[in-house]
Amino acid sequence: MLTENRKYNFVGELTLHKSNIANAPHQPKDDKVNWLFLNTGERQFSFVYKIGNPLEARYGSPFKADLAFTMIEAVQDIINLNQAYEVLRGQEIIGTVRIINALE
């Protein structure tokens, strides 16, 4: 997982669905890949996430996570709080994210 030494920029609410890849994990906490893409419709931004309460996170149900974006300046100019965005794993749509608030 890509979570070490990260500065997280936002708290978000992720609703993820199990990926169609072979050997998909049983729950989000078991997924070794936490690098996803937020799709605004015009642009995609890569981010990593850290689940707030890993034992309670379930596929198909919203859970809170800290989000760290690689192009934070562009993200801050484009995304809106409390708006839902499509989430992709590679080219596969696997859910949505709603940005709740910014972290300092």
N, C-alpha and C positions, 0 to 999 in steps of 0.2 A: 504494500500500500504506500502511496505517495503522501504521507502525512507529516513526516518529521521535518522540523525546522521550517514550518510554514507560518506565514502571517495570514490569518483568516480575515476576510474582508466583510463578509455578510453572514447573517443567520438566515437560513432558508428552510422551507418546508418541502421536502422531497416526497413524491409518490412514485415509486419505481415498480416496474413489473419485471418478472423473471426474464432474463435474456433467452433468446432462442438458441444460443450456442450450446454445444454439447457440454455436459457436466456443469450446468449452471448451479450455483450454490442454492441451498434451501432457504436461506434468509439473507438479507442485505449485509448483516455483520460478517457473514462467511465469505463474501465476495472479495477476492484478492485485487480486483480492479476497482479503484475509486476515482479514476480519471474519466470524466464525462464531458459532454458538450452541451451548453445552453444555446438554443436556437431562437433568435429573435424574429426570424422570418426573412431577414435580409443578411444577417451575419451570424456566425457561430463563435462562441467563446469557450475555451477549455477551462475546466475547473477541477479541483479535487475537493472531496468532502470528508468530514469527520462526523460520524453519527453521534448525536448528543446522548442518547440512551440506547446503546447497541442491543441490549437484551429485549427491548420492546419494539424495535424496528421490524416491520413485516412488509413483504411485497404486497402491493395493492392498497396499502394504508399509508396516510401521510405520517412522516416523522421529521423531527427537527435535526438539522445538521449545520455545522459551520462550513462555509464555502470559501475557497481561496482561488482567485482567478489569476491567470497568467498575464492578461492584458488589462489590468485593473483600471487604468486611466480611461480607456475606451469603454469599458463596461460601465463605469460610473456615469459617463455621458449618455449612455444609450438605454440602460435598463431602468425600469420603474419599480418602486416598492409596491408590494401587494398585487403584482400582476403575475399571472402564470405563464411560464415559458416551457416549450417542449425540451425534453432532455434526450440526448442520443448517446449511445455507446458505439463509437465508430459511426457507421451509417444507419444503425438500427435504432428506431425510436423505442425508448424503454420507459418513458414516463414524463412527469412534469416537475417543475420547481417553481415555487412562489417565494420571492425574496421578501423576507419579513422586515429586517432592519440591517443597518450598517454597523459594523464593529469599528472601534477606534484603534 
